[in-house]
Amino acid sequence: MSETQAEGRNWSNVDLLHKAAASVIAGTHKNSAVAAKAYGVSGRTVRARVVGTHTQASKAHEKQQALPPVLEETLIEYLGTDADKACGLDKDELRIEASRLAGRTVGVNWVDRFRKRHSDKIDFSRPHLLDIKRGKALNPAAVKKHFDLLEQLMSEHDFPPENIYNMDEKGIQLGGGRGKRPRKVIKFVRTKSVRRISTAENMELVTVVECIAADGGALRPTMILKGRRRQASWFAWNPDNIE
């Protein structure tokens, strides 16, 4: 084994091919055969890289793909739109959509190859289920309108930090459980989590509410339970003397 081959053990085959071709172009090795032997790679591939006829593996089988690259990019945009609407596709649904675009049924392994080709953009992740009423209200236009109005109010009234509160809630689903976990759906790499609208009938929640001011102050946490009637005794305990 040559010194160059021993050194190359820490490099991938693609890196070694690139270095071998570069050594021929730079004149370090007199031809592709010598460089290929020195780096322990294919002489034919090194020669192709030197003369500029080598085709990258990611592009070598484009004509054999069920969907051409331009349609795959269109599909990715479609997946992004669905994910933003909390309607991400699982593997079976993605295969159906790809088959519709291809005009024929794609193979059972197509989804895994598609994910591998676009691993810098998409992956599969188990979603947090979202009630359908909340899902319909969760859209870019509504979110933008909210923050535009907030910015307008902040500019007009110059609220002090102690009067600016953030309220958040955590719902504990009574009908949930690990046995009813949803299937994994398409998730974009740029997002931390993914949601999907649930079709489950039992979505009753016990809700825990927190409320914290911009200056660090906080109200006591509150739990909200389902009830048919409002009872005055629920509000009798008022340690903060809230009016």
N, C-alpha and C positions, 0 to 999 in steps of 0.2 A: 504493500500500500504506500502510495506516495505521500509526501508531507502535505500536499494540497488536499488529497483525499481525506487524510486524517483530520485536517482542519475543517473539512466540509461536513463532518458528521454533525456539527452544530447548526448547519444550514438546511433549509428545505430544498427539495429538488429544483423548484422554480428559481430559488436564489442561486443555486449552483449553476444552472443553465445560463442565467443572466451573467454571472461572473465569468463563465467559460467563454461566452460570446464576446464579452467586453475585453477579455485578455487577447483574443484574436485580433479584434479591431485595433487595440492599443499596440499590437506587435509583440506582446509578451510571449505568446506561442505562435509558431509560424503558420499553423493551419487549424481547422476545426477538429481534425482527428486527434492531433496532439493535445489540444485543450480539453477535448472530451475525455481522453484517457487520464489526463492529470486530475480532472474533477470527478471522474467516475460517473459520467452521464452519457446520454445518447449523442453520438457524433452527428447523426442526421438532423436532430433537433437543434444542435448548436449551429450547424451549417445554415439551417433555415433561418435562425435568428440573425446570423451575420448578414445574410443577403436580404433580410426583411420579408421573408415569405411565411414565417411562422404564424400560426393562428392560435390565439389564447384558448385555453380549455373552456372558458366561460362562453366563448363565441363559436366554438367549433361545431356545436350541434344545434345552432339556432334554427336551421331549416327543418330539423326533425322535431322541434318543440310543438306541442299541441297548440299553443298560442304564440304568435310572433312577439318580439319584445315590445312593440308599440301597443299591442293589446294587453300585455301583462302590466304595462305602466298604467293603462286605462283602468284595469281591474284594481290596481293598488289605490288609485284615486277614489274609485267606487267604494272600496273597503274602508278608506278613511272617512268618507261621508257617512257610511253606516255606523262606524265606531263612534263618531261624534253624536249620533242620534241614539246611542245606547242600543244599537241593533246589530252588533258585530256577528259575523258568521262563524259557525263551527266548521270542522273539517268537511263534514258531509254537505253542508250548505255551500261551502266554498267550491267543492267539486262540482255541484250542480250548476253553479253560476259560471264556472270555467267551461263546462260542457256546453252551456247555452251560447257563450261567446265563440267557442271553437266550432260549433255546428256539428259536434259529435261527442260521444262520451269519452272523457279523459280517463286515463288509467288510474288504478287504485293508489299508485305511488306518486301521482302527479302533485298532490298537495305538499308532500314532504319535499319534493325537488323544488317546487315553487318557493316554499319558505326558505330553503337553503340558498336559492339564487338571490333572494331579496332579504337576507338575514340582517342587513343594515337598516331595514325599514320596518319589518313586521316579525311577529312571533305569535305564539298562542299562550293565552293566560286564562285562568279561571275567573270569571267576572263576578262583581258584586251585584246581586239582583236589585233592580230598581222598580218601584211601583209604577204601573203604566201611566197614572195621572201625573206623576212627577217627571216621567220620561217625556211626555208630550210638552211639558213646560221647559225642558232642558234643551235649548237650542241657541246657537251663536247670536241670533238677532236679539233674543230676550236678555241674554247676559250682557251684551253691549249696551242695550238701552238702560239696564240697571246701573251700570258704572258711569254712563254719561250723565244720568240724573244725579247720582251721588257726587260726581265731580262738580256739577252745577250748584248743588246745595252747599257743598263745602266752600266754594268760592264766594257764595252770597252771604253765608252766615258766620264763617270763620269759627266753627265750633271748637271749644277747648278740649284737650285730650281726655279729661275726666268725664266729658259728656259724649264721647264716642265709644260705643260698645259693639263688640262682636258677639253674636249669639250663634251657637252651634248645637246640634243635637246628635245623639247616638240612639238608633232604634234597635231594640232587641226583638227579633221576630219570633213570636210564639210558635208558629208552625214550621220553623226552619229546623236545621240540624245537619250534621255531616252526611247523613244518609241521603239527603236531598240536594247535594252539591250540584251546581250546574256544570255542563260540559264546557271544556275550554273553547274559547273563541279567539278570532284574530285580534291581536293587540299591536299597536304601533310602538316601535322602540322608543319614540320620543315621549310616550305617556307613561306615568308611574303605575296606573291601574286602569281597569276596564270595567264598564258597567253593561248590563243587558236587562231590558225590560222583562219582568217576570210575568208568567201566565198563571202562577200559583193562586189558588182561591183564598187560602188562609194567609193573609198578609198582616194580621193584627199585630201591632207593635206596642211594647212598653217603651216609652221614650224618656231618655235622660237629657236634660238641657243644661248647658253651661253658658255663662254670660260674663265676659271680661272686658274691662275698659282699656283704652289706649294708654292710660297712665299706669296700668298694672293692677288697678283695683278690680274686684270681682264680686258678683252676687253669689249667694248660696246656690248649689246645684239643685235642680228640681226634677222630680219624676212625674210623668204624665201617664195615667192609666185610663183605659177605656171605661166610659160610664154613660148611663142613659140620662141621668138627672144631675144638675149642679147643686151641690150641698154647701150651705154656708159654713159648715164646720171645717171644710177643706181649707178655707181661707182665714180661719180664726187665729192660727199661729202665724204671726207676722213679726219676727224678731228685728227686722230692719225698718219697721214702721213705714212701710211703703204705702202711699195713699193712692 
